Amino acid sequence: MKKITCIPVSKVKDMFPLLKEGVVFSFKNLTIKQEVYEIPVYLAEDRLNFVDRDFLEKNLLGNLCFSEKNQKWFFKEVKNIQSL
């Protein structure tokens, strides 16, 4: 079993603007690229939009990423979260 480091509080604080608006972390769409795990983060304007549906690309805000090699968490932004 692989162990990963906990996400630092500072990284969670960086994501507060997203969390205020409401987001969905899509673990079913998780990808692994070059030892980096990427968890897509979608804007959840209406949670009913996400029941038994695929996520819309237009709602993708970014990816919460974990580098297995460096044991570091980071957020890769697709949309400017400051404009939310």
Contacts in CASP RR format, 6 or more apart in sequence:
PFRMAT RR
TARGET T0000
AUTHOR 0000-0000-0000
METHOD contacts of the structure
MODEL  1
MKKITCIPVSKVKDMFPLLKEGVVFSFKNLTIKQEVYEIPVYLAEDRLNF
VDRDFLEKNLLGNLCFSEKNQKWFFKEVKNIQSL
2 68 0 8 1.000
4 66 0 8 1.000
4 68 0 8 1.000
4 71 0 8 1.000
5 71 0 8 1.000
5 72 0 8 1.000
5 73 0 8 1.000
7 64 0 8 1.000
7 73 0 8 1.000
8 73 0 8 1.000
11 73 0 8 1.000
11 74 0 8 1.000
11 75 0 8 1.000
14 75 0 8 1.000
15 64 0 8 1.000
15 75 0 8 1.000
15 81 0 8 1.000
17 81 0 8 1.000
17 82 0 8 1.000
17 84 0 8 1.000
18 41 0 8 1.000
18 43 0 8 1.000
18 61 0 8 1.000
18 81 0 8 1.000
18 84 0 8 1.000
20 84 0 8 1.000
21 43 0 8 1.000
21 44 0 8 1.000
21 84 0 8 1.000
22 43 0 8 1.000
22 44 0 8 1.000
23 41 0 8 1.000
23 42 0 8 1.000
23 43 0 8 1.000
23 44 0 8 1.000
23 61 0 8 1.000
24 41 0 8 1.000
24 42 0 8 1.000
24 44 0 8 1.000
24 47 0 8 1.000
24 50 0 8 1.000
24 55 0 8 1.000
25 39 0 8 1.000
25 40 0 8 1.000
25 41 0 8 1.000
25 64 0 8 1.000
26 39 0 8 1.000
26 40 0 8 1.000
26 41 0 8 1.000
26 42 0 8 1.000
26 55 0 8 1.000
27 39 0 8 1.000
29 39 0 8 1.000
29 40 0 8 1.000
29 55 0 8 1.000
30 37 0 8 1.000
30 38 0 8 1.000
30 39 0 8 1.000
30 40 0 8 1.000
31 37 0 8 1.000
31 38 0 8 1.000
32 38 0 8 1.000
35 67 0 8 1.000
35 68 0 8 1.000
35 69 0 8 1.000
36 65 0 8 1.000
36 66 0 8 1.000
36 67 0 8 1.000
36 68 0 8 1.000
37 65 0 8 1.000
37 66 0 8 1.000
37 68 0 8 1.000
38 63 0 8 1.000
38 64 0 8 1.000
38 65 0 8 1.000
38 76 0 8 1.000
39 63 0 8 1.000
39 64 0 8 1.000
39 65 0 8 1.000
40 55 0 8 1.000
40 60 0 8 1.000
40 62 0 8 1.000
40 63 0 8 1.000
41 60 0 8 1.000
41 61 0 8 1.000
41 62 0 8 1.000
41 63 0 8 1.000
41 64 0 8 1.000
41 75 0 8 1.000
42 50 0 8 1.000
42 55 0 8 1.000
42 56 0 8 1.000
42 59 0 8 1.000
42 60 0 8 1.000
42 61 0 8 1.000
43 59 0 8 1.000
43 61 0 8 1.000
43 84 0 8 1.000
44 50 0 8 1.000
44 59 0 8 1.000
45 59 0 8 1.000
49 56 0 8 1.000
49 59 0 8 1.000
60 78 0 8 1.000
60 79 0 8 1.000
61 77 0 8 1.000
61 78 0 8 1.000
61 79 0 8 1.000
61 81 0 8 1.000
62 75 0 8 1.000
62 76 0 8 1.000
62 77 0 8 1.000
62 78 0 8 1.000
62 79 0 8 1.000
63 75 0 8 1.000
63 76 0 8 1.000
63 78 0 8 1.000
64 73 0 8 1.000
64 75 0 8 1.000
65 73 0 8 1.000
65 74 0 8 1.000
65 75 0 8 1.000
65 76 0 8 1.000
66 72 0 8 1.000
66 73 0 8 1.000
67 73 0 8 1.000
67 74 0 8 1.000
END
